[in-house]
Amino acid sequence: MRKWLQWALPGLIVLILDRWVKAAAAGITRALIPGVIGLRPAKNTGMALGLFQGGTAGILLLSAGVLALAFFLLRGMRLSGLAPLGLSMILGGAIGNMIDRVTLGYVQDMLELLFVRFYIFNVADAGVVIGVILCAVSLLFRPQDWSKKS
């Protein structure tokens, strides 16, 4: 598989799945797996865990700045193992939520865990969280996955 496709594919899958679920689940409230996960639409004008509600413009600028900083810092890195997968998923999720912020002024959330009281989230959020976990595992247990280009 071409190198750029290996990098881009996981993020594209997260982005496409996020956009599809948001369109397909719009306005629907129901259990998908009873007692486990369900759909319940919610508008999130904040960011992770409901922080900074109503700060759409600031959150959009912060997100764009973090993405630009990540690209700047990573341009001289040679990544392998879980690192490219995790970063791609983070990027796909970030873009999915940024599309919502730009087009709607808020992020569409709809996935609800039914077995525990927790925030409602979306596929993009799940992609970001899974990507962060993969990057953390890679950094902690496989630091050789993050090497500088010669």
C-alpha positions as protocol buffer text, in pm:
chain_id: "A"
residue {
  index: 1
  type: MET
  ca { x: 0 y: 0 z: 0 }
}
residue {
  index: 2
  type: ARG
  ca { x: 131 y: 343 z: -84 }
}
residue {
  index: 3
  type: LYS
  ca { x: 269 y: 533 z: 215 }
}
residue {
  index: 4
  type: TRP
  ca { x: 29 y: 830 z: 187 }
}
residue {
  index: 5
  type: LEU
  ca { x: -268 y: 594 z: 162 }
}
residue {
  index: 6
  type: GLN
  ca { x: -155 y: 410 z: 476 }
}
residue {
  index: 7
  type: TRP
  ca { x: -152 y: 748 z: 652 }
}
residue {
  index: 8
  type: ALA
  ca { x: -471 y: 887 z: 503 }
}
residue {
  index: 9
  type: LEU
  ca { x: -702 y: 584 z: 500 }
}
residue {
  index: 10
  type: PRO
  ca { x: -777 y: 553 z: 876 }
}
residue {
  index: 11
  type: GLY
  ca { x: -857 y: 925 z: 902 }
}
residue {
  index: 12
  type: LEU
  ca { x: -1070 y: 914 z: 588 }
}
residue {
  index: 13
  type: ILE
  ca { x: -1264 y: 619 z: 729 }
}
residue {
  index: 14
  type: VAL
  ca { x: -1328 y: 810 z: 1054 }
}
residue {
  index: 15
  type: LEU
  ca { x: -1430 y: 1123 z: 860 }
}
residue {
  index: 16
  type: ILE
  ca { x: -1663 y: 941 z: 618 }
}
residue {
  index: 17
  type: LEU
  ca { x: -1820 y: 729 z: 893 }
}
residue {
  index: 18
  type: ASP
  ca { x: -1870 y: 1040 z: 1107 }
}
residue {
  index: 19
  type: ARG
  ca { x: -2041 y: 1231 z: 826 }
}
residue {
  index: 20
  type: TRP
  ca { x: -2258 y: 929 z: 737 }
}
residue {
  index: 21
  type: VAL
  ca { x: -2371 y: 862 z: 1096 }
}
residue {
  index: 22
  type: LYS
  ca { x: -2448 y: 1230 z: 1152 }
}
residue {
  index: 23
  type: ALA
  ca { x: -2665 y: 1236 z: 839 }
}
residue {
  index: 24
  type: ALA
  ca { x: -2833 y: 900 z: 900 }
}
residue {
  index: 25
  type: ALA
  ca { x: -2903 y: 953 z: 1270 }
}
residue {
  index: 26
  type: ALA
  ca { x: -3025 y: 1314 z: 1251 }
}
residue {
  index: 27
  type: GLY
  ca { x: -3314 y: 1357 z: 1493 }
}
residue {
  index: 28
  type: ILE
  ca { x: -3340 y: 986 z: 1581 }
}
residue {
  index: 29
  type: THR
  ca { x: -3360 y: 872 z: 1943 }
}
residue {
  index: 30
  type: ARG
  ca { x: -3348 y: 496 z: 2003 }
}
residue {
  index: 31
  type: ALA
  ca { x: -3138 y: 215 z: 2145 }
}
residue {
  index: 32
  type: LEU
  ca { x: -2897 y: 58 z: 1897 }
}
residue {
  index: 33
  type: ILE
  ca { x: -2789 y: -215 z: 2137 }
}
residue {
  index: 34
  type: PRO
  ca { x: -3034 y: -213 z: 2432 }
}
residue {
  index: 35
  type: GLY
  ca { x: -2859 y: -136 z: 2758 }
}
residue {
  index: 36
  type: VAL
  ca { x: -2529 y: -60 z: 2580 }
}
residue {
  index: 37
  type: ILE
  ca { x: -2544 y: 220 z: 2321 }
}
residue {
  index: 38
  type: GLY
  ca { x: -2814 y: 436 z: 2170 }
}
residue {
  index: 39
  type: LEU
  ca { x: -2885 y: 742 z: 1962 }
}
residue {
  index: 40
  type: ARG
  ca { x: -2991 y: 1071 z: 2116 }
}
residue {
  index: 41
  type: PRO
  ca { x: -2927 y: 1392 z: 1922 }
}
residue {
  index: 42
  type: ALA
  ca { x: -2745 y: 1674 z: 2100 }
}
residue {
  index: 43
  type: LYS
  ca { x: -2590 y: 2005 z: 1995 }
}
residue {
  index: 44
  type: ASN
  ca { x: -2246 y: 2065 z: 2141 }
}
residue {
  index: 45
  type: THR
  ca { x: -2135 y: 2428 z: 2127 }
}
residue {
  index: 46
  type: GLY
  ca { x: -1834 y: 2348 z: 2342 }
}
residue {
  index: 47
  type: MET
  ca { x: -1550 y: 2103 z: 2313 }
}
residue {
  index: 48
  type: ALA
  ca { x: -1452 y: 1778 z: 2484 }
}
residue {
  index: 49
  type: LEU
  ca { x: -1653 y: 1697 z: 2796 }
}
residue {
  index: 50
  type: GLY
  ca { x: -1871 y: 2004 z: 2744 }
}
residue {
  index: 51
  type: LEU
  ca { x: -1592 y: 2254 z: 2815 }
}
residue {
  index: 52
  type: PHE
  ca { x: -1616 y: 2613 z: 2684 }
}
residue {
  index: 53
  type: GLN
  ca { x: -1985 y: 2599 z: 2583 }
}
residue {
  index: 54
  type: GLY
  ca { x: -2072 y: 2871 z: 2331 }
}
residue {
  index: 55
  type: GLY
  ca { x: -1711 y: 2937 z: 2232 }
}
residue {
  index: 56
  type: THR
  ca { x: -1744 y: 2812 z: 1873 }
}
residue {
  index: 57
  type: ALA
  ca { x: -1515 y: 3070 z: 1708 }
}
residue {
  index: 58
  type: GLY
  ca { x: -1246 y: 3034 z: 1972 }
}
residue {
  index: 59
  type: ILE
  ca { x: -1265 y: 2655 z: 1964 }
}
residue {
  index: 60
  type: LEU
  ca { x: -1239 y: 2661 z: 1584 }
}
residue {
  index: 61
  type: LEU
  ca { x: -929 y: 2881 z: 1602 }
}
residue {
  index: 62
  type: LEU
  ca { x: -778 y: 2664 z: 1875 }
}
residue {
  index: 63
  type: SER
  ca { x: -844 y: 2347 z: 1673 }
}
residue {
  index: 64
  type: ALA
  ca { x: -689 y: 2496 z: 1360 }
}
residue {
  index: 65
  type: GLY
  ca { x: -387 y: 2615 z: 1561 }
}
residue {
  index: 66
  type: VAL
  ca { x: -334 y: 2273 z: 1720 }
}
residue {
  index: 67
  type: LEU
  ca { x: -356 y: 2102 z: 1380 }
}
residue {
  index: 68
  type: ALA
  ca { x: -107 y: 2349 z: 1229 }
}
residue {
  index: 69
  type: LEU
  ca { x: 130 y: 2304 z: 1524 }
}
residue {
  index: 70
  type: ALA
  ca { x: 105 y: 1925 z: 1494 }
}
residue {
  index: 71
  type: PHE
  ca { x: 192 y: 1941 z: 1123 }
}
residue {
  index: 72
  type: PHE
  ca { x: 483 y: 2175 z: 1197 }
}
residue {
  index: 73
  type: LEU
  ca { x: 622 y: 1954 z: 1474 }
}
residue {
  index: 74
  type: LEU
  ca { x: 572 y: 1628 z: 1286 }
}
residue {
  index: 75
  type: ARG
  ca { x: 711 y: 1732 z: 948 }
}
residue {
  index: 76
  type: GLY
  ca { x: 1060 y: 1622 z: 1049 }
}
residue {
  index: 77
  type: MET
  ca { x: 951 y: 1293 z: 1203 }
}
residue {
  index: 78
  type: ARG
  ca { x: 963 y: 940 z: 1065 }
}
residue {
  index: 79
  type: LEU
  ca { x: 666 y: 759 z: 1216 }
}
residue {
  index: 80
  type: SER
  ca { x: 595 y: 387 z: 1219 }
}
residue {
  index: 81
  type: GLY
  ca { x: 388 y: 131 z: 1408 }
}
residue {
  index: 82
  type: LEU
  ca { x: 76 y: 273 z: 1572 }
}
residue {
  index: 83
  type: ALA
  ca { x: 183 y: 638 z: 1541 }
}
residue {
  index: 84
  type: PRO
  ca { x: 58 y: 704 z: 1183 }
}
residue {
  index: 85
  type: LEU
  ca { x: -267 y: 518 z: 1253 }
}
residue {
  index: 86
  type: GLY
  ca { x: -334 y: 719 z: 1570 }
}
residue {
  index: 87
  type: LEU
  ca { x: -245 y: 1053 z: 1413 }
}
residue {
  index: 88
  type: SER
  ca { x: -460 y: 981 z: 1109 }
}
residue {
  index: 89
  type: MET
  ca { x: -760 y: 897 z: 1329 }
}
residue {
  index: 90
  type: ILE
  ca { x: -710 y: 1215 z: 1532 }
}
residue {
  index: 91
  type: LEU
  ca { x: -695 y: 1421 z: 1213 }
}
residue {
  index: 92
  type: GLY
  ca { x: -1006 y: 1256 z: 1063 }
}
residue {
  index: 93
  type: GLY
  ca { x: -1203 y: 1319 z: 1382 }
}
residue {
  index: 94
  type: ALA
  ca { x: -1082 y: 1676 z: 1416 }
}
residue {
  index: 95
  type: ILE
  ca { x: -1181 y: 1753 z: 1057 }
}
residue {
  index: 96
  type: GLY
  ca { x: -1524 y: 1592 z: 1106 }
}
residue {
  index: 97
  type: ASN
  ca { x: -1600 y: 1815 z: 1404 }
}
residue {
  index: 98
  type: MET
  ca { x: -1450 y: 2122 z: 1236 }
}
residue {
  index: 99
  type: ILE
  ca { x: -1687 y: 2073 z: 941 }
}
residue {
  index: 100
  type: ASP
  ca { x: -1979 y: 2085 z: 1186 }
}
residue {
  index: 101
  type: ARG
  ca { x: -1846 y: 2396 z: 1361 }
}
residue {
  index: 102
  type: VAL
  ca { x: -1798 y: 2582 z: 1032 }
}
residue {
  index: 103
  type: THR
  ca { x: -2127 y: 2475 z: 870 }
}
residue {
  index: 104
  type: LEU
  ca { x: -2360 y: 2457 z: 1172 }
}
residue {
  index: 105
  type: GLY
  ca { x: -2193 y: 2658 z: 1448 }
}
residue {
  index: 106
  type: TYR
  ca { x: -2195 y: 2353 z: 1677 }
}
residue {
  index: 107
  type: VAL
  ca { x: -2097 y: 1985 z: 1672 }
}
residue {
  index: 108
  type: GLN
  ca { x: -2364 y: 1719 z: 1624 }
}
residue {
  index: 109
  type: ASP
  ca { x: -2340 y: 1452 z: 1892 }
}
residue {
  index: 110
  type: MET
  ca { x: -2566 y: 1148 z: 1899 }
}
residue {
  index: 111
  type: LEU
  ca { x: -2402 y: 839 z: 2052 }
}
residue {
  index: 112
  type: GLU
  ca { x: -2498 y: 770 z: 2412 }
}
residue {
  index: 113
  type: LEU
  ca { x: -2366 y: 496 z: 2639 }
}
residue {
  index: 114
  type: LEU
  ca { x: -2671 y: 350 z: 2810 }
}
residue {
  index: 115
  type: PHE
  ca { x: -2493 y: 150 z: 3082 }
}
residue {
  index: 116
  type: VAL
  ca { x: -2322 y: 452 z: 3241 }
}
residue {
  index: 117
  type: ARG
  ca { x: -2401 y: 823 z: 3272 }
}
residue {
  index: 118
  type: PHE
  ca { x: -2157 y: 986 z: 3031 }
}
residue {
  index: 119
  type: TYR
  ca { x: -2143 y: 1262 z: 2772 }
}
residue {
  index: 120
  type: ILE
  ca { x: -2311 y: 1214 z: 2437 }
}
residue {
  index: 121
  type: PHE
  ca { x: -2047 y: 1194 z: 2163 }
}
residue {
  index: 122
  type: ASN
  ca { x: -2002 y: 1120 z: 1792 }
}
residue {
  index: 123
  type: VAL
  ca { x: -1783 y: 907 z: 1565 }
}
residue {
  index: 124
  type: ALA
  ca { x: -1531 y: 1191 z: 1524 }
}
residue {
  index: 125
  type: ASP
  ca { x: -1490 y: 1213 z: 1902 }
}
residue {
  index: 126
  type: ALA
  ca { x: -1438 y: 836 z: 1923 }
}
residue {
  index: 127
  type: GLY
  ca { x: -1178 y: 858 z: 1645 }
}
residue {
  index: 128
  type: VAL
  ca { x: -988 y: 1129 z: 1831 }
}
residue {
  index: 129
  type: VAL
  ca { x: -993 y: 937 z: 2161 }
}
residue {
  index: 130
  type: ILE
  ca { x: -886 y: 608 z: 2000 }
}
residue {
  index: 131
  type: GLY
  ca { x: -615 y: 794 z: 1805 }
}
residue {
  index: 132
  type: VAL
  ca { x: -482 y: 956 z: 2124 }
}
residue {
  index: 133
  type: ILE
  ca { x: -474 y: 617 z: 2298 }
}
residue {
  index: 134
  type: LEU
  ca { x: -285 y: 462 z: 2006 }
}
residue {
  index: 135
  type: CYS
  ca { x: -32 y: 749 z: 2005 }
}
residue {
  index: 136
  type: ALA
  ca { x: 13 y: 724 z: 2384 }
}
residue {
  index: 137
  type: VAL
  ca { x: 70 y: 348 z: 2365 }
}
residue {
  index: 138
  type: SER
  ca { x: 316 y: 403 z: 2083 }
}
residue {
  index: 139
  type: LEU
  ca { x: 505 y: 675 z: 2273 }
}
residue {
  index: 140
  type: LEU
  ca { x: 516 y: 477 z: 2598 }
}
residue {
  index: 141
  type: PHE
  ca { x: 594 y: 130 z: 2469 }
}
residue {
  index: 142
  type: ARG
  ca { x: 747 y: 185 z: 2124 }
}
residue {
  index: 143
  type: PRO
  ca { x: 936 y: 516 z: 2130 }
}
residue {
  index: 144
  type: GLN
  ca { x: 1127 y: 399 z: 1821 }
}
residue {
  index: 145
  type: ASP
  ca { x: 803 y: 461 z: 1627 }
}
residue {
  index: 146
  type: TRP
  ca { x: 874 y: 834 z: 1670 }
}
residue {
  index: 147
  type: SER
  ca { x: 1216 y: 908 z: 1521 }
}
residue {
  index: 148
  type: LYS
  ca { x: 1362 y: 1216 z: 1354 }
}
residue {
  index: 149
  type: LYS
  ca { x: 1425 y: 1206 z: 982 }
}
residue {
  index: 150
  type: SER
  ca { x: 1794 y: 1193 z: 899 }
}
